[in-house]
């Protein structure tokens, strides 16, 4: 048994355990990439709240951002998180 694998999965599940973060990652899997303004408008919550959740997702290594001009575009980079979303929401992509 590889305990580190279980620990990593548990960490991902903890981060995804918040409904807003789960929604953000689901949206990123579905759209492939988007910026904070788009995410904020979809969720109808303050941009500062979205940014806090994005920060937790980045710290966990689930998403990463790439600068494109004046904006940063985010995408899911953790394969396990991607698989979790696809399992929870089949056909979301």
N, C-alpha and C positions, 0 to 999 in steps of 0.2 A: 504494500500500500504506500503510495506516494503522498505523504501528508502535505507537502508544499502545494501540490495540485489542488487539494481540497481547500487549503487555506486561501489560495488565489480565487477560487470559485466563490467561496464564502464572502470574500472582500468585495467581489463584483456584485453579488446579490445584495449585500448591505447598501452599497451605493445606489443600486437600482431600486432599492426598497422604498424610495420616496416617490410618490405619484408624479411629481413634476419632472424629476430626473428620468423616470421611466418613460414619460411622454416625450421628453427631449430626445432620448436615445431612439425611441420608436420612430419619431419623426425624421431623425438623421438616417436611420436605416432605410426608411421609405423614400426620402428625397435624395439620399446619398450625401449631399452637402447643403448647408445653408448658413446664414449669418445670424447673429443675435437679434437683430431687428425683426427678421422674419419669424424667428422662434417666439419672440416676445409678442408679436401681433397675433400669432396662432393661439398662444396660451392666454392672451389677454391679462397678463400680469406685468408688474413694473419691470423695466429692463434691469434694474439693480438686482432684483430677485432672480431673474434668469441668469445674470452674470455670476451670482453666488453659486447657483446650481451647476453652471458650466465649469466653474473653478473646481468644484468637487469632482466632477467627471474627468476633468483634465488631470487632476492630482492622482486619481485612481488609474490613469492610463487608458481610460475607455475611449476618450475622444482626443483629437488634436486639431489645432487651428493652423490655417495657412493664410498668410496675408496676400490679398489680391487687391492692389491699389490701396484705397482708404479703408477697406473692410477686411475682416477676418472671417474666413469660411471654415466651418467645422465639419468633421466627418468622424465616424466610428472607426477606430483603429484596432480595438481589441476583438479578436476573433471569437472568444468565448462570449463576450457581451452580445456580439452580433448573432451568434447561434441561440442565445437565450431569448432574444427578441423574436427571432424567427420561429422559435418553438412556442412562445406565448401567443404570438400573432401570426399564424401561418398565412403566407401569401401577402405579407405587408410590403414586400419589395416590388 
